[in-house]
């Protein structure tokens, strides 16, 4: 709940021929449209202003209620779509809330908070699964966004009860993730990669095989420094870029040989400097595709699949793993 000292303000003003609201709440500032255009005729303009002022007053009452822990008196008439769009404001497009907003626009654009119930969520889930053409896993991922927002709405006194409580999640069959077989790793090790002259090719190959051996994401490969590697205990100890969690990964001797160049490095030095200096990894995918094709592989060998390849398979491929051509 916002602190009692946090200011609440809703100001009405004209902007490009329409009335808009400038809002301050819980330390945030944003702008919302009232949907009311400003007519040229004086009498119509007076009526439009009165309508816009009514909208402003309702918005202010809603925010004051939320601030003081009172059930929002306007919540029942609020469109779910408007609430989700306000929640998504300023969030990266990678968040699933943006995806589910597009599907609610298609499947249930006029849903109001008064319509929300466990049955509504069940129906939305079933309709999404049956009509969207998306995988069950993607549908479940998208539906977790409104579930999360319902919990926040209860917390903020916008809803009395969570309509998602007790509603079964979409059942997703656990699938075996794509990974490289031992013979495929052997083929990659034996196959030269392009970019020998510039040195970027061997650097990509070295980093790619190390990713297979450790299961590290490309974001962690790019930021891996020698201070993260303990040669005595043969472990990688690093905070993951994506999750912020500390992981400790044992490294076999064969994998260590991949990065052992016989040079004593500074702790702050990157383990894979050529990969670290790249502005984007997109160009590396071209090298990986051509490398995989040259090795006779039919499946993609991008960075993500490396995380799902059992490190033991890499070690089964033999001691020549550290020979980077």
C-alpha positions, 0 to 999 in steps of 0.5 A, a space after each residue: 500500500 502506498 505510504 500516507 505521505 505519498 501525494 495523490 494528484 489528478 490534474 485535467 488539461 488540454 493536449 492536442 485537441 483532447 482532455 488528458 489527465 496528469 496523475 501523481 500516485 505512489 511516487 509515480 507520474 504518468 498521463 492518461 487520456 480521458 477519451 474526450 475531444 475538445 469541440 470548437 463550439 462553446 456550448 459543446 466545449 462546456 459539456 465536454 469539459 464537464 464530462 472530462 471533470 467527472 472522469 477526473 474526479 472518479 480517477 482521483 477517488 479511485 486513487 485515494 481509496 487505494 492509498 487509504 486501503 479502502 475498496 476502490 468504489 469505481 473498480 467494478 466499472 473499470 475495464 480489465 484491459 485499462 488496468 492491465 495497460 496501466 500496470 504494463 506502462 513502462 515495462 519492457 516488451 519482454 514481459 508477458 503482460 504485453 502479450 496477454 493484453 493483445 489477446 484480451 483485446 481479441 478475446 475479451 476486450 469489454 471485460 470489467 472488474 465486475 465480470 471477473 470470477 474463477 469461471 471467467 479465468 477458466 473460460 479465458 484459458 480454455 479459449 486461448 488454448 483452443 483458438 490462439 494456435 499457441 503451445 500449451 506452455 506459451 498459453 500458461 506463460 501468458 495466463 500467469 500475467 493476469 493471475 499476478 495482476 489479480 493478486 496485486 489488485 487484491 493487495 491494492 484494494 481494487 479487488 476484494 477476492 482473487 478471481 484466479 485463486 483455486 483455478 487450475 493452471 493449464 496442464 503442460 506436458 513436460 517435454 524433453 528439451 532439444 540437446 546435442 548428442 555425444 556424436 554431434 558434439 564429436 562432429 563439432 569438435 572435429 569440424 573447423 569453423 569459419 573466421 580463422 583469419 580474424 580469430 573470431 571463429 575459434 573464439 566462438 567455437 571455444 566459448 560454445 563448447 565451454 557453454 556446453 560443458 558448464 550449462 552457462 548462458 551466453 550472457 554469463 559466458 560474455 561476462 565470465 572473468 577469471 575471478 569467477 573460476 577457482 582452478 584449485 577447486 575446479 569450480 565456476 562461481 558466478 552470479 547469473 546475469 539473468 536471474 541474479 542468483 549465485 551458481 557454483 558449477 564444477 568443471 572437469 579437467 577436460 573442460 578446463 583445458 578449453 580455456 587453459 592458454 598457459 597465460 597467467 591472467 588478471 582476475 578482472 580479465 574476461 575469460 572470453 575477451 573476443 566474445 565479451 567485446 561483441 556489441 551483440 551475439 546476433 552475428 555469432 549465430 551465423 558462424 554457429 549455423 555454418 559450423 553446424 551445417 559443415 559438421 553435418 548436423 540438422 538441428 540448430 546449435 545456437 547458444 540456448 541449446 548448449 544449456 540443455 546438453 548434458 555436460 557428461 556427453 561432452 566429456 564422453 566425446 574424448 580428451 580432444 575436446 580442448 582442441 579448437 580448430 
